[in-house]
């Protein structure tokens, strides 16, 4: 799967990019028709500890799924978003199986 990663208001290091890439690649296990995913890593200028926003949009044939998580770290956001996307992809797969 092709993963486009964009960091807003900061420069992401290679370790973070590799982590996000590996986490998003795991989504192929749950739904094999994933075309691509766009990931946006944003930092808000607030005094909150949870100022990191992880957004992901996964494109599948005929649809796309969007997830937005705000957490203390991008790694935590990637895990939360990926688990949410896993549920959505499993649900779509089950729905498609019921039509066949």
OpenMM code with the backbone's topology and positions (N, CA, C; nanometers):
from openmm import Vec3, app, unit

residues = "UNK UNK UNK UNK UNK UNK UNK UNK UNK UNK UNK UNK UNK UNK UNK UNK UNK UNK UNK UNK UNK UNK UNK UNK UNK UNK UNK UNK UNK UNK UNK UNK UNK UNK UNK UNK UNK UNK UNK UNK UNK UNK UNK UNK UNK UNK UNK UNK UNK UNK UNK UNK UNK UNK UNK UNK UNK UNK UNK UNK UNK UNK UNK UNK UNK UNK UNK UNK UNK UNK UNK UNK UNK UNK UNK UNK UNK UNK UNK UNK UNK UNK UNK UNK UNK UNK UNK UNK UNK UNK UNK UNK UNK UNK UNK UNK UNK UNK UNK UNK".split()
positions = [
    Vec3(0.0848, -0.1178, 0.0000),
    Vec3(0.0000, 0.0000, 0.0000),
    Vec3(0.0892, 0.1240, 0.0000),
    Vec3(0.0462, 0.2251, -0.0723),
    Vec3(0.1200, 0.3507, -0.0775),
    Vec3(0.0726, 0.4416, 0.0368),
    Vec3(0.1674, 0.4874, 0.1172),
    Vec3(0.1352, 0.5743, 0.2304),
    Vec3(0.2023, 0.7091, 0.2078),
    Vec3(0.1210, 0.8147, 0.2004),
    Vec3(0.1724, 0.9512, 0.1888),
    Vec3(0.1690, 1.0149, 0.3267),
    Vec3(0.2837, 1.0575, 0.3771),
    Vec3(0.2915, 1.1153, 0.5113),
    Vec3(0.3319, 1.2615, 0.4982),
    Vec3(0.2508, 1.3486, 0.5594),
    Vec3(0.2822, 1.4918, 0.5607),
    Vec3(0.2832, 1.5398, 0.7043),
    Vec3(0.3882, 1.6123, 0.7407),
    Vec3(0.3951, 1.6691, 0.8751),
    Vec3(0.3731, 1.8198, 0.8645),
    Vec3(0.2855, 1.8704, 0.9507),
    Vec3(0.2477, 2.0115, 0.9490),
    Vec3(0.3034, 2.0782, 1.0744),
    Vec3(0.3692, 2.1911, 1.0599),
    Vec3(0.4267, 2.2710, 1.1686),
    Vec3(0.5486, 2.2078, 1.2352),
    Vec3(0.6054, 2.1018, 1.1796),
    Vec3(0.7288, 2.0429, 1.2322),
    Vec3(0.7870, 1.9486, 1.1268),
    Vec3(0.9101, 1.9051, 1.1485),
    Vec3(0.9753, 1.8087, 1.0591),
    Vec3(0.9762, 1.6728, 1.1278),
    Vec3(0.9148, 1.5739, 1.0642),
    Vec3(0.9096, 1.4397, 1.1208),
    Vec3(1.0423, 1.3690, 1.0957),
    Vec3(1.0943, 1.2996, 1.1988),
    Vec3(1.2180, 1.2249, 1.1799),
    Vec3(1.1873, 1.0897, 1.1139),
    Vec3(1.2914, 1.0254, 1.0651),
    Vec3(1.2753, 0.9014, 0.9894),
    Vec3(1.2165, 0.7900, 1.0750),
    Vec3(1.2498, 0.7887, 1.2036),
    Vec3(1.1993, 0.6850, 1.2943),
    Vec3(1.0470, 0.6907, 1.3042),
    Vec3(0.9909, 0.8115, 1.3151),
    Vec3(0.8460, 0.8296, 1.3213),
    Vec3(0.7811, 0.7899, 1.1891),
    Vec3(0.8409, 0.8283, 1.0790),
    Vec3(0.7869, 0.7958, 0.9475),
    Vec3(0.7847, 0.6442, 0.9272),
    Vec3(0.8925, 0.5763, 0.9675),
    Vec3(0.8986, 0.4306, 0.9553),
    Vec3(0.7924, 0.3630, 1.0414),
    Vec3(0.7711, 0.4161, 1.1634),
    Vec3(0.6704, 0.3596, 1.2535),
    Vec3(0.5311, 0.3715, 1.1929),
    Vec3(0.4981, 0.4899, 1.1411),
    Vec3(0.3664, 0.5132, 1.0810),
    Vec3(0.3491, 0.4244, 0.9576),
    Vec3(0.4535, 0.4129, 0.8759),
    Vec3(0.4471, 0.3293, 0.7556),
    Vec3(0.4195, 0.1839, 0.7940),
    Vec3(0.4900, 0.1329, 0.8937),
    Vec3(0.4732, -0.0065, 0.9350),
    Vec3(0.3332, -0.0293, 0.9918),
    Vec3(0.2835, 0.0664, 1.0702),
    Vec3(0.1506, 0.0530, 1.1323),
    Vec3(0.0406, 0.0558, 1.0267),
    Vec3(0.0552, 0.1412, 0.9259),
    Vec3(-0.0459, 0.1495, 0.8207),
    Vec3(-0.0384, 0.0287, 0.7278),
    Vec3(0.0807, -0.0281, 0.7085),
    Vec3(0.0943, -0.1470, 0.6248),
    Vec3(0.0213, -0.2666, 0.6845),
    Vec3(0.0057, -0.2697, 0.8156),
    Vec3(-0.0643, -0.3800, 0.8815),
    Vec3(-0.2130, -0.3835, 0.8442),
    Vec3(-0.2659, -0.2720, 0.7948),
    Vec3(-0.4070, -0.2682, 0.7560),
    Vec3(-0.4353, -0.3602, 0.6382),
    Vec3(-0.3319, -0.3931, 0.5592),
    Vec3(-0.3494, -0.4849, 0.4456),
    Vec3(-0.3927, -0.6233, 0.4908),
    Vec3(-0.3636, -0.6602, 0.6149),
    Vec3(-0.4039, -0.7911, 0.6673),
    Vec3(-0.5553, -0.8021, 0.6802),
    Vec3(-0.6208, -0.6896, 0.7044),
    Vec3(-0.7640, -0.6913, 0.7325),
    Vec3(-0.8489, -0.6688, 0.6078),
    Vec3(-0.7934, -0.5977, 0.5105),
    Vec3(-0.8675, -0.5711, 0.3868),
    Vec3(-0.7638, -0.5545, 0.2765),
    Vec3(-0.7597, -0.6491, 0.1848),
    Vec3(-0.6510, -0.6523, 0.0876),
    Vec3(-0.6686, -0.5589, -0.0318),
    Vec3(-0.7803, -0.4888, -0.0403),
    Vec3(-0.8044, -0.4008, -0.1541),
    Vec3(-0.7748, -0.2532, -0.1237),
    Vec3(-0.6978, -0.2261, -0.0210),
    Vec3(-0.6637, -0.0881, 0.0136),
    Vec3(-0.5735, -0.0311, -0.0958),
    Vec3(-0.6119, 0.0865, -0.1482),
    Vec3(-0.5364, 0.1482, -0.2573),
    Vec3(-0.4205, 0.2304, -0.2011),
    Vec3(-0.4534, 0.3269, -0.1165),
    Vec3(-0.3498, 0.4138, -0.0604),
    Vec3(-0.4014, 0.4761, 0.0687),
    Vec3(-0.3102, 0.5409, 0.1394),
    Vec3(-0.3518, 0.6130, 0.2593),
    Vec3(-0.2732, 0.7432, 0.2687),
    Vec3(-0.3412, 0.8458, 0.3147),
    Vec3(-0.2801, 0.9767, 0.3367),
    Vec3(-0.2782, 1.0013, 0.4866),
    Vec3(-0.1604, 1.0342, 0.5399),
    Vec3(-0.1456, 1.0574, 0.6837),
    Vec3(-0.0977, 1.2006, 0.7041),
    Vec3(-0.1635, 1.2709, 0.7946),
    Vec3(-0.1258, 1.4074, 0.8283),
    Vec3(-0.0895, 1.4120, 0.9762),
    Vec3(0.0314, 1.4565, 1.0059),
    Vec3(0.0777, 1.4714, 1.1432),
    Vec3(0.0830, 1.6207, 1.1728),
    Vec3(0.0065, 1.6638, 1.2728),
    Vec3(-0.0026, 1.8065, 1.3035),
    Vec3(0.0292, 1.8301, 1.4505),
    Vec3(0.0891, 1.9445, 1.4794),
    Vec3(0.1148, 1.9865, 1.6170),
    Vec3(0.0387, 2.1166, 1.6389),
    Vec3(-0.0463, 2.1184, 1.7419),
    Vec3(-0.1196, 2.2403, 1.7761),
    Vec3(-0.0373, 2.3233, 1.8734),
    Vec3(-0.0490, 2.4530, 1.8618),
    Vec3(0.0216, 2.5418, 1.9539),
    Vec3(-0.0652, 2.5703, 2.0753),
    Vec3(-0.0803, 2.4699, 2.1620),
    Vec3(-0.1562, 2.4872, 2.2846),
    Vec3(-0.0715, 2.4380, 2.4012),
    Vec3(-0.1147, 2.4694, 2.5221),
    Vec3(-0.0398, 2.4265, 2.6400),
    Vec3(-0.0803, 2.2861, 2.6842),
    Vec3(-0.1806, 2.2269, 2.6183),
    Vec3(-0.2227, 2.0902, 2.6521),
    Vec3(-0.1112, 1.9907, 2.6220),
    Vec3(-0.1090, 1.8820, 2.6989),
    Vec3(-0.0151, 1.7742, 2.6696),
    Vec3(-0.0579, 1.6995, 2.5436),
    Vec3(-0.1885, 1.6902, 2.5196),
    Vec3(-0.2395, 1.6222, 2.4011),
    Vec3(-0.2525, 1.7217, 2.2862),
    Vec3(-0.1382, 1.7649, 2.2335),
    Vec3(-0.1407, 1.8648, 2.1265),
    Vec3(-0.0997, 1.8065, 1.9918),
    Vec3(-0.0906, 1.6745, 1.9819),
    Vec3(-0.0510, 1.6116, 1.8568),
    Vec3(-0.1730, 1.5481, 1.7898),
    Vec3(-0.1948, 1.5831, 1.6652),
    Vec3(-0.3115, 1.5344, 1.5914),
    Vec3(-0.2636, 1.4414, 1.4803),
    Vec3(-0.3236, 1.3225, 1.4772),
    Vec3(-0.2932, 1.2219, 1.3760),
    Vec3(-0.4183, 1.2015, 1.2924),
    Vec3(-0.4098, 1.2348, 1.1639),
    Vec3(-0.5227, 1.2156, 1.0718),
    Vec3(-0.4812, 1.1159, 0.9649),
    Vec3(-0.5720, 1.0251, 0.9341),
    Vec3(-0.5441, 0.9274, 0.8285),
    Vec3(-0.6675, 0.9089, 0.7423),
    Vec3(-0.6450, 0.9040, 0.6110),
    Vec3(-0.7527, 0.8750, 0.5166),
    Vec3(-0.7088, 0.7551, 0.4331),
    Vec3(-0.7869, 0.6491, 0.4418),
    Vec3(-0.7558, 0.5262, 0.3693),
    Vec3(-0.8528, 0.5126, 0.2529),
    Vec3(-0.7986, 0.4954, 0.1331),
    Vec3(-0.8808, 0.4826, 0.0128),
    Vec3(-0.8948, 0.3360, -0.0263),
    Vec3(-1.0197, 0.2948, -0.0432),
    Vec3(-1.0513, 0.1606, -0.0930),
    Vec3(-1.1413, 0.1803, -0.2150),
    Vec3(-1.1550, 0.0796, -0.2998),
    Vec3(-1.2399, 0.0973, -0.4187),
    Vec3(-1.3832, 0.1389, -0.3819),
    Vec3(-1.4233, 0.2561, -0.4301),
    Vec3(-1.5592, 0.3033, -0.4079),
    Vec3(-1.5827, 0.3774, -0.2785),
    Vec3(-1.4811, 0.3910, -0.1935),
    Vec3(-1.5031, 0.4546, -0.0633),
    Vec3(-1.3696, 0.5000, -0.0043),
    Vec3(-1.3779, 0.5783, 0.1017),
    Vec3(-1.2580, 0.6123, 0.1780),
    Vec3(-1.2981, 0.6303, 0.3237),
    Vec3(-1.2059, 0.5987, 0.4127),
    Vec3(-1.2298, 0.6078, 0.5565),
    Vec3(-1.1374, 0.7132, 0.6156),
    Vec3(-1.1929, 0.7974, 0.7024),
    Vec3(-1.1171, 0.9063, 0.7632),
    Vec3(-1.1176, 0.8888, 0.9142),
    Vec3(-1.0004, 0.9035, 0.9756),
    Vec3(-0.9873, 0.8937, 1.1204),
    Vec3(-0.9012, 1.0097, 1.1680),
    Vec3(-0.9431, 1.0718, 1.2781),
    Vec3(-0.8675, 1.1824, 1.3363),
    Vec3(-0.8546, 1.1565, 1.4862),
    Vec3(-0.7306, 1.1515, 1.5352),
    Vec3(-0.7046, 1.1250, 1.6765),
    Vec3(-0.6129, 1.2327, 1.7320),
    Vec3(-0.6418, 1.2755, 1.8550),
    Vec3(-0.5577, 1.3742, 1.9233),
    Vec3(-0.5006, 1.3082, 2.0484),
    Vec3(-0.3674, 1.2983, 2.0555),
    Vec3(-0.3025, 1.2238, 2.1629),
    Vec3(-0.1772, 1.2968, 2.2108),
    Vec3(-0.1104, 1.2340, 2.3083),
    Vec3(0.0134, 1.2908, 2.3633),
    Vec3(0.1317, 1.2703, 2.2704),
    Vec3(0.1307, 1.1611, 2.1932),
    Vec3(0.2407, 1.1345, 2.1000),
    Vec3(0.1831, 1.0837, 1.9680),
    Vec3(0.2624, 1.0960, 1.8632),
    Vec3(0.2163, 1.0496, 1.7320),
    Vec3(0.2077, 0.8975, 1.7274),
    Vec3(0.2952, 0.8296, 1.8029),
    Vec3(0.2913, 0.6836, 1.8066),
    Vec3(0.1588, 0.6355, 1.8652),
    Vec3(0.1160, 0.6996, 1.9744),
    Vec3(-0.0126, 0.6650, 2.0368),
    Vec3(-0.1274, 0.6946, 1.9403),
    Vec3(-0.1200, 0.8078, 1.8720),
    Vec3(-0.2223, 0.8438, 1.7746),
    Vec3(-0.2280, 0.7454, 1.6592),
    Vec3(-0.1113, 0.6997, 1.6132),
    Vec3(-0.1065, 0.6027, 1.5043),
    Vec3(-0.1704, 0.4712, 1.5467),
    Vec3(-0.1428, 0.4270, 1.6694),
    Vec3(-0.2020, 0.3023, 1.7194),
    Vec3(-0.3534, 0.3135, 1.7313),
    Vec3(-0.4011, 0.4239, 1.7885),
    Vec3(-0.5458, 0.4439, 1.8047),
    Vec3(-0.6157, 0.4515, 1.6688),
    Vec3(-0.5576, 0.5277, 1.5772),
    Vec3(-0.6177, 0.5444, 1.4451),
    Vec3(-0.6168, 0.4126, 1.3684),
    Vec3(-0.5073, 0.3390, 1.3774),
    Vec3(-0.4980, 0.2126, 1.3044),
    Vec3(-0.5991, 0.1111, 1.3568),
    Vec3(-0.6181, 0.1064, 1.4887),
    Vec3(-0.7162, 0.0116, 1.5421),
    Vec3(-0.8578, 0.0516, 1.5010),
    Vec3(-0.8845, 0.1809, 1.4950),
    Vec3(-1.0148, 0.2285, 1.4495),
    Vec3(-1.0353, 0.1944, 1.3013),
    Vec3(-0.9328, 0.2133, 1.2210),
    Vec3(-0.9410, 0.1800, 1.0790),
    Vec3(-0.9569, 0.0294, 1.0588),
    Vec3(-0.8920, -0.0510, 1.1444),
    Vec3(-0.9069, -0.1968, 1.1363),
    Vec3(-1.0533, -0.2358, 1.1513),
    Vec3(-1.1203, -0.1765, 1.2509),
    Vec3(-1.2628, -0.2060, 1.2730),
    Vec3(-1.3453, -0.1676, 1.1511),
    Vec3(-1.3195, -0.0499, 1.0958),
    Vec3(-1.3963, -0.0038, 0.9808),
    Vec3(-1.3740, -0.0935, 0.8592),
    Vec3(-1.2497, -0.1355, 0.8369),
    Vec3(-1.2192, -0.2205, 0.7223),
    Vec3(-1.2798, -0.3594, 0.7388),
    Vec3(-1.2760, -0.4136, 0.8610),
    Vec3(-1.3383, -0.5441, 0.8869),
    Vec3(-1.4886, -0.5364, 0.8619),
    Vec3(-1.5496, -0.4266, 0.9070),
    Vec3(-1.6934, -0.4074, 0.8894),
    Vec3(-1.7285, -0.4012, 0.7403),
    Vec3(-1.6482, -0.3294, 0.6629),
    Vec3(-1.6734, -0.3191, 0.5193),
    Vec3(-1.6574, -0.4552, 0.4530),
    Vec3(-1.5563, -0.5298, 0.4935),
    Vec3(-1.5329, -0.6626, 0.4363),
    Vec3(-1.6505, -0.7554, 0.4644),
    Vec3(-1.7022, -0.7513, 0.5875),
    Vec3(-1.8176, -0.8329, 0.6235),
    Vec3(-1.9406, -0.7931, 0.5419),
    Vec3(-1.9567, -0.6631, 0.5228),
    Vec3(-2.0705, -0.6134, 0.4455),
    Vec3(-2.0631, -0.6615, 0.3013),
    Vec3(-1.9432, -0.6602, 0.2434),
    Vec3(-1.9264, -0.7063, 0.1062),
    Vec3(-1.9480, -0.8567, 0.0970),
    Vec3(-1.9075, -0.9318, 0.1981),
    Vec3(-1.9301, -1.0772, 0.1974),
    Vec3(-2.0784, -1.1106, 0.2005),
    Vec3(-2.1556, -1.0296, 0.2705),
    Vec3(-2.2998, -1.0579, 0.2812),
    Vec3(-2.3714, -1.0378, 0.1478),
    Vec3(-2.3143, -0.9563, 0.0581),
    Vec3(-2.3756, -0.9355, -0.0732),
    Vec3(-2.3496, -1.0528, -0.1667),
    Vec3(-2.2436, -1.1275, -0.1403),
    Vec3(-2.2070, -1.2373, -0.2313),
    Vec3(-2.2837, -1.3636, -0.2010),
] * unit.nanometer
topology = app.Topology()
chain = topology.addChain("A")
for resn in residues:
    res = topology.addResidue(resn, chain)
    for name in ("N", "CA", "C"):
        topology.addAtom(name, app.Element.getBySymbol(name[0]), res)
